[in-house]
Amino acid sequence: MRIHLDKIGSVTRNLRPGHTVTLTTTIQAEAGAVLAGRVIGEKHTYNQLEDLHGRFTRLHGGDVILGALGHRNALQGYEGVVPKWVEAGDRVHLLNLGGVLGHCSSHNPDVGAPFEVEVLGQLLVFPEHGSRTGQSAFIRMGALPAGGDLPTCPVVYVAGTCMNAGKTFAACALVRRFAQAGLRVGGAKLTGVSLMRDVLAMKDYGAAVVADFTDAGVVTTDAESAPGAARAVFAALARHGVDVIVAETGDGILGEYGVQSVFADPALRALGSAFLLCANDPVGVVGGVQELQARYGIQVDIVTGPATDNGVGVRFVAQATGLPGLNARNCPKGLASHVFELLGQRVPNFPTMMGTAAG
């Protein structure tokens, strides 16, 4: 069956699909399966889809979209699972802005009930030129290769206590200052649910190359998939010859997207030359610092995020943890300068950047 797509979710980007596609009604209900479906009804909140270029487009009832099956466990969004089976005509839910599809089991009232999507079929791809025999499409097709050498350049990890804790603000502040100092910066998103927004923000702030877990063929990371995806992302950035990598972990350090398994991996943990914790409140500050130290032996270097939005929070961070509290929105240059100094102390031959960056 040939159909025209109105909108294409960014989760499918590894396949580089066009707007006219061929579908099969024989559907493999697995994470990463690429499905086309028709949007049912209208919504006034959480009603957009990120396209292959990272642009957000408004969805309307009747739109035919392309997405991929996956799960989600978002405290401030949707909880959903990959269905055990899917047939053409069944209805699934749009679980995130990147085009992740599944069965929603609960939702945060701020985002409202999710869009329903009537399944039309699974995308067919034709890898052999001229062949009429298609293959059922999964986002792992065209993904970054597994394995590869891990980077030898410094990595700055940016983790948080939960989603919306200021991780991307902090990552972008670092990327900007590194790039202004003449360094070739790699930006990474290691865990989460497929969405290009955060790595594209790093690109906008000066990253020379960016990659995330979806590039590695994963729709939604978990404890099993996250370490392998992180290794593939790091290896890809290393192949591009970057001087420093800013690596953001999606969700929180106690979430369900596999952050714990990344930090539990000795080789991945050892890449970190500096560690930033983003926290929303004082309890998150203390708990996050203690959890990372006790469970993984990770010593947090800087606390940032909403918990440092003003002097009250900054004083609390210093008094409760002895660490600097540096806000990525109010004081991005101060935050980056502190990281520069740490890397200069810890990384042999790291360039002296203080005083050389523009602006």
C-alpha positions as CSV (number, residue, x, y, z in Angstrom):
1,M,0.0,0.0,0.0
2,R,1.4,3.4,-1.0
3,I,0.4,6.5,1.0
4,H,1.4,10.1,1.4
5,L,2.6,11.3,4.8
6,D,1.6,14.7,6.1
7,K,4.2,14.7,8.8
8,I,7.2,12.6,9.8
9,G,8.4,12.2,13.3
10,S,12.1,12.8,14.1
11,V,12.4,9.4,15.7
12,T,12.5,7.9,12.2
13,R,15.4,10.0,11.0
14,N,17.9,7.1,10.6
15,L,15.8,5.9,7.7
16,R,15.6,9.3,6.0
17,P,12.0,8.6,4.8
18,G,10.3,10.6,2.2
19,H,6.7,11.7,2.2
20,T,5.5,9.0,-0.2
21,V,6.0,5.5,1.4
22,T,5.0,1.9,1.1
23,L,3.4,0.1,4.0
24,T,2.7,-3.5,5.0
25,T,-0.2,-4.4,7.1
26,T,1.9,-7.2,8.7
27,I,3.2,-5.4,11.7
28,Q,6.0,-6.5,14.1
29,A,5.1,-5.1,17.5
30,E,8.7,-4.4,18.7
31,A,10.4,-1.3,20.0
32,G,11.8,0.6,17.0
33,A,9.2,-0.6,14.5
34,V,8.3,2.3,12.2
35,L,4.6,2.7,11.7
36,A,2.3,5.1,9.8
37,G,-1.0,6.2,11.4
38,R,-3.7,8.7,11.2
39,V,-4.2,11.3,14.0
40,I,-7.6,11.1,15.7
41,G,-9.2,14.4,17.0
42,E,-7.7,17.7,18.1
43,K,-5.7,18.8,21.2
44,H,-4.8,22.2,22.6
45,T,-1.8,21.1,24.6
46,Y,1.1,18.8,23.7
47,N,-0.1,18.9,20.1
48,Q,3.1,19.1,18.1
49,L,5.4,16.8,16.3
50,E,9.2,17.3,15.8
51,D,10.1,16.7,12.2
52,L,13.3,15.4,10.6
53,H,14.9,18.8,10.7
54,G,14.0,19.5,14.4
55,R,11.1,21.8,13.5
56,F,7.9,21.5,15.6
57,T,4.7,21.3,13.5
58,R,1.1,21.5,14.8
59,L,-0.9,18.3,14.5
60,H,-4.5,18.1,13.4
61,G,-7.1,15.4,13.3
62,G,-6.7,13.4,10.0
63,D,-2.9,14.0,9.7
64,V,-1.1,10.9,8.5
65,I,2.2,10.7,10.4
66,L,5.2,8.4,10.7
67,G,6.6,7.3,14.1
68,A,8.1,4.4,15.9
69,L,7.0,2.1,18.6
70,G,8.6,2.7,22.0
71,H,7.9,3.0,25.7
72,R,8.0,6.1,27.9
73,N,8.1,6.7,31.7
74,A,7.9,10.4,32.2
75,L,6.9,11.9,35.5
76,Q,5.9,15.1,33.8
77,G,4.5,13.6,30.7
78,Y,3.2,10.2,29.6
79,E,3.7,6.6,30.8
80,G,3.3,4.1,28.0
81,V,4.4,0.7,26.8
82,V,5.0,-1.1,23.5
83,P,1.9,-3.1,22.7
84,K,2.2,-6.9,22.7
85,W,0.6,-6.9,19.2
86,V,-0.5,-4.3,16.7
87,E,-2.8,-4.7,13.6
88,A,-3.8,-2.2,11.0
89,G,-6.8,-0.4,12.3
90,D,-5.8,-0.6,15.9
91,R,-5.3,2.6,17.9
92,V,-2.1,3.6,19.7
93,H,-1.1,6.8,21.5
94,L,1.5,9.5,20.6
95,L,3.7,9.4,23.7
96,N,6.1,12.2,22.9
97,L,6.9,15.1,20.5
98,G,9.4,13.0,18.5
99,G,6.9,10.5,17.3
100,V,7.1,7.7,19.8
101,L,4.0,5.5,19.6
102,G,2.6,3.0,22.3
103,H,-0.2,2.3,24.7
104,C,-0.5,5.1,27.3
105,S,-1.3,3.9,30.8
106,S,-1.2,7.2,32.7
107,H,-0.5,10.9,32.1
108,N,0.4,14.1,33.8
109,P,-2.6,16.5,33.8
110,D,-0.4,19.3,32.5
111,V,-0.1,17.6,29.1
112,G,-3.6,16.2,28.9
113,A,-4.6,12.8,27.4
114,P,-2.4,11.9,24.4
115,F,-3.4,11.9,20.8
116,E,-4.8,8.6,19.5
117,V,-3.4,7.4,16.3
118,E,-5.1,4.8,14.0
119,V,-2.4,2.4,12.7
120,L,-2.3,2.1,8.9
121,G,0.8,-0.2,8.6
122,Q,4.5,-0.7,9.1
123,L,6.9,1.1,6.8
124,L,8.7,-1.0,4.1
125,V,12.2,-0.1,3.0
126,F,13.9,-1.4,-0.1
127,P,17.7,-1.6,0.6
128,E,18.5,-3.2,-2.8
129,H,18.2,-0.8,-5.7
130,G,15.5,-1.8,-8.1
131,S,14.2,-4.6,-5.8
132,R,10.4,-4.9,-5.3
133,T,10.9,-7.0,-2.1
134,G,10.6,-4.7,0.9
135,Q,11.8,-5.2,4.4
136,S,9.9,-4.1,7.5
137,A,11.5,-0.9,8.8
138,F,13.1,-0.4,12.2
139,I,15.0,2.7,13.4
140,R,18.1,0.5,14.0
141,M,18.5,0.4,10.2
142,G,21.0,3.1,9.3
143,A,22.0,3.5,13.0
144,L,25.5,4.2,14.3
145,P,27.6,1.0,14.5
146,A,27.9,-0.7,17.9
147,G,31.2,-0.7,19.6
148,G,34.2,1.3,18.5
149,D,37.0,3.1,20.4
150,L,35.9,5.3,23.3
151,P,37.2,8.9,23.2
152,T,40.4,9.9,24.8
153,C,39.4,13.6,25.1
154,P,37.8,14.9,28.3
155,V,34.1,14.3,28.8
156,V,31.9,16.6,31.0
157,Y,28.9,14.8,32.3
158,V,25.7,16.8,32.9
159,A,23.1,14.8,34.9
160,G,20.0,15.8,36.8
161,T,17.7,14.8,39.6
162,C,14.7,14.6,37.2
163,M,13.5,15.9,33.8
164,N,13.3,19.7,33.4
165,A,16.1,20.2,36.0
166,G,18.2,22.5,33.7
167,K,20.5,19.9,32.1
168,T,20.3,21.3,28.6
169,F,20.8,24.9,29.8
170,A,24.0,23.8,31.5
171,A,25.2,21.7,28.6
172,C,24.7,24.6,26.2
173,A,26.5,27.1,28.4
174,L,29.5,24.8,28.4
175,V,29.3,24.1,24.7
176,R,29.3,27.8,23.9
177,R,32.3,28.7,25.9
178,F,34.3,25.7,24.7
179,A,33.5,26.6,21.1
180,Q,34.4,30.3,21.6
181,A,37.7,29.1,22.9
182,G,38.4,27.4,19.6
183,L,37.8,23.9,20.6
184,R,36.0,21.3,18.5
185,V,33.1,20.3,20.7
186,G,31.0,17.1,20.6
187,G,27.5,17.2,22.1
188,A,25.9,14.0,23.3
189,K,22.5,13.0,24.7
190,L,22.9,9.6,26.3
191,T,19.5,8.6,27.7
192,G,15.9,9.5,27.4
193,V,13.0,9.3,24.9
194,S,13.7,10.1,21.3
195,L,13.7,13.9,20.6
196,M,16.3,16.0,18.7
197,R,15.6,19.2,20.6
198,D,18.4,19.0,23.1
199,V,21.2,18.0,20.8
200,L,20.1,20.6,18.3
201,A,20.3,23.2,21.0
202,M,23.9,22.1,21.6
203,K,24.5,22.5,17.9
204,D,23.0,26.0,18.0
205,Y,25.4,26.9,20.8
206,G,28.4,25.9,18.8
207,A,28.9,22.1,19.0
208,A,30.7,20.9,15.8
209,V,29.0,17.5,15.9
210,V,26.2,16.0,18.0
211,A,24.8,12.5,18.5
212,D,22.3,10.8,20.7
213,F,20.9,7.4,21.5
214,T,18.4,7.4,18.6
215,D,21.3,7.8,16.2
216,A,22.4,4.5,17.8
217,G,19.1,2.9,17.0
218,V,17.3,3.2,20.3
219,V,13.8,4.8,20.6
220,T,13.8,4.9,24.5
221,T,16.7,3.9,26.6
222,D,16.5,1.6,29.6
223,A,18.9,-0.2,31.9
224,E,19.7,-2.8,29.2
225,S,20.1,-0.5,26.2
226,A,21.7,2.7,27.6
227,P,25.3,1.6,28.0
228,G,25.6,0.2,24.5
229,A,23.9,3.3,23.0
230,A,26.3,5.6,25.0
231,R,29.3,3.7,23.8
232,A,28.1,4.0,20.2
233,V,27.5,7.8,20.6
234,F,30.9,8.4,22.3
235,A,32.7,6.3,19.6
236,A,31.0,8.3,16.8
237,L,32.0,11.6,18.4
238,A,35.6,10.3,18.8
239,R,35.7,9.5,15.1
240,H,34.9,13.1,14.4
241,G,38.1,14.2,16.2
242,V,36.4,16.4,18.9
243,D,38.5,18.0,21.6
244,V,36.0,17.8,24.4
245,I,32.5,16.2,24.8
246,V,29.6,17.6,26.8
247,A,27.4,14.6,27.6
248,E,23.9,15.1,28.9
249,T,21.9,12.3,30.5
250,G,18.2,12.5,30.0
251,D,15.7,12.2,32.9
252,G,17.1,11.7,36.4
253,I,19.7,9.7,38.1
254,L,16.9,7.6,39.7
255,G,14.7,7.4,36.7
256,E,13.9,4.5,34.4
257,Y,15.9,5.4,31.3
258,G,19.1,3.7,32.2
259,V,21.2,6.6,33.7
260,Q,22.2,4.3,36.5
261,S,23.6,1.6,34.2
262,V,25.6,4.2,32.3
263,F,27.3,5.4,35.5
264,A,27.6,1.8,36.8
265,D,29.8,1.0,33.7
266,P,33.4,1.4,34.8
267,A,34.7,2.4,31.4
268,L,31.9,5.0,30.8
269,R,32.2,6.4,34.3
270,A,36.0,6.7,33.8
271,L,35.5,9.0,30.8
272,G,34.2,11.8,33.0
273,S,36.7,14.6,33.7
274,A,34.1,16.8,35.4
275,F,30.6,16.1,36.7
276,L,27.7,18.6,37.0
277,L,24.5,17.9,38.9
278,C,21.3,19.8,38.0
279,A,18.7,19.9,40.7
280,N,15.3,21.5,41.2
281,D,15.3,22.0,44.9
282,P,17.4,21.7,48.1
283,V,16.4,18.1,48.8
284,G,17.4,17.1,45.3
285,V,20.8,18.8,45.8
286,V,21.7,16.9,48.9
287,G,20.1,13.6,47.8
288,G,21.7,13.7,44.3
289,V,25.2,14.5,45.7
290,Q,25.0,11.7,48.2
291,E,23.4,9.2,45.8
292,L,26.1,9.6,43.2
293,Q,28.9,9.4,45.8
294,A,27.5,6.4,47.6
295,R,26.4,4.3,44.6
296,Y,29.0,5.1,42.0
297,G,31.9,6.8,43.8
298,I,31.2,9.9,41.7
299,Q,32.2,13.2,43.3
300,V,30.0,16.0,42.0
301,D,32.0,19.1,41.0
302,I,29.3,21.7,40.5
303,V,25.6,22.0,41.3
304,T,23.4,23.9,38.9
305,G,19.8,24.0,37.8
306,P,16.7,25.7,39.4
307,A,18.1,25.0,42.9
308,T,20.7,27.8,42.2
309,D,18.3,30.3,40.6
310,N,19.1,32.9,43.3
311,G,21.4,33.6,46.2
312,V,19.2,31.5,48.6
313,G,19.9,28.4,46.7
314,V,23.5,29.1,46.1
315,R,24.1,29.6,49.8
316,F,22.3,26.4,50.6
317,V,24.4,24.4,48.1
318,A,27.6,25.7,49.7
319,Q,26.5,25.1,53.3
320,A,25.0,21.7,52.7
321,T,27.5,20.2,50.3
322,G,30.6,22.4,50.2
323,L,30.3,22.6,46.5
324,P,29.9,25.7,44.2
325,G,26.4,26.5,43.1
326,L,26.6,28.1,39.7
327,N,23.5,28.9,37.7
328,A,23.6,28.2,33.9
329,R,21.0,30.9,33.1
330,N,22.2,33.7,35.4
331,C,25.9,33.0,35.2
332,P,26.8,30.8,32.2
333,K,30.3,32.3,31.9
334,G,31.0,31.7,35.6
335,L,29.8,28.1,35.3
336,A,32.0,27.5,32.2
337,S,35.0,29.2,33.7
338,H,34.9,26.9,36.7
339,V,34.7,23.8,34.4
340,F,37.7,25.2,32.3
341,E,39.7,25.5,35.5
342,L,38.8,21.9,36.6
343,L,39.8,20.5,33.2
344,G,43.0,22.4,33.2
345,Q,43.9,20.9,36.5
346,R,42.9,17.3,35.6
347,V,43.6,16.8,31.9
348,P,47.2,16.8,30.7
349,N,47.9,19.2,27.9
350,F,44.4,20.6,28.0
351,P,44.5,24.1,26.4
352,T,44.6,27.1,28.7
353,M,41.4,28.8,27.8
354,M,40.9,31.4,30.5
355,G,41.0,34.8,29.0
356,T,41.1,33.6,25.4
357,A,37.4,33.1,24.8
358,A,35.5,35.9,23.1
359,G,32.7,37.9,24.6
